[in-house]
Amino acid sequence: MRVFVTGATGVLGQPVVRLLLEAGHHVAALCRSAQNVQQVVTLGAEAAEADLFDPDSLTAVMARCDAVFHLATHIPPVANMGKPGVWQQNDHIRREGTRSVVAAAERIESLNCIVYPSVSFMYADKGAEWMDATNAVLDTPGPLESTLNAEAEVERFGASTAARRALILRFGGFYGPASADSRQTLEMARKGLTLRVADRDAYKSMIWIDDAASAVMAAFESDADGTYDVVENAPSTQSGMVAALAAAVGRKRLWALPPAMLRLFLSTEMRASAGRSQRISNRRFREATGWNPGVVDQLHGWRMMSRTD
C-alpha cells in the first residue's frame, strides 16, 4: 500500500516509517526543508515536499495513497512547557494542520484510512480504578484542547463513508532511548535524584516508543476502527516508577526533589494534570488488533534503557 506520513522524522515517525518499509509498503513522507528531505531519503522513504497547512499542496502529494499517518507534532521539552506561547506551534499543527490533512484526504478516492496519535493525559483522576476511552471522564488542560480538535477532524473523515476508517490512538507517556526527557530522567536517577510529579499512589500509564510504533502498525493492518488506548500492560504508581528507576541504575533508593520544583517547568494547570492518577487499560486495543507491547512495565523499560543509554 501507499502510505503518506507527516512527522516522519520525529520520535514516533522514524520507527513507524521503518516498520512500514519492512512490511513492504511504499512511504511518502511530508518534507518542509532540505534537512527533512535528507532525513527521509536516509530512512528509505519518498520525500514529498508540501505545505501541511495547504490542502491543495497536500492533495498533490497524497494522490494515489491508501492511508495517512498524521504523526506531526511539536511537543516542547518538559523544561520549557511552562513558558508562554510554547504550545502555539503544536496547537497550529493539531488544529489547522489536521484540518488540512483531512480536507486533502477527503478528495482522494483511494484513501480510506487515517491514523492519528492522540494522548491520554486529558483523562480525569480515577485513583486506582482502571479506565479507557469508553469510561474515562475528560478533564482537558488548555495545552491539550487542540488534541481533541484534531480527534474531531479525524473522526469526521471516518464518518464520511462506510469504507473509511479513523483510528485514534490515545498513547500514554512516551519513554525510551529516543526521548531526551527520558535520558534526562535516567541521568538524574544515576545521581540519586528523581522529580516527583504526583502522590506516591498515583498511577502513570506509559508506553515504550518502539511499542507505540508497533501499535500504529497493528492498528493499520487490523480491521479496527475508532478510538483506543495504547499503554503498557501494567502501569506503575509514582512510587513504583521511582523504584524501577532506582533498580535500573543500581541504587537502593532515590531522593525525590520536592513537587514545588515543577513550578519551574509547568503551569499551574499542567501541574494539576501531571498529578492525576490514570490507570489506563490497553485491553480493548489488544483484543481488536492482537498487539502486545514488548515492554510490559517500567521495571523492564527503565532497565532496558539503562543498558543502552
Beta strands, then each sheet from edge to edge (+ up, - down):
strand 1: 2-6
strand 2: 26-31
strand 3: 46-49
strand 4: 67-70
strand 5: 113-119
strand 6: 130-131
strand 7: 165-171
strand 8: 173-175
strand 9: 193-195
strand 10: 203-204
strand 11: 206-208
strand 12: 226-230
strand 13: 236-237
strand 14: 255-257
strand 15: 279-280
sheet 1: 3+ 2+ 1+ 4+ 5+ 7+ 12+
sheet 2: 6+ 15+
sheet 3: 8+ 11+
sheet 4: 9+ 14+
sheet 5: 10+ 13-
end
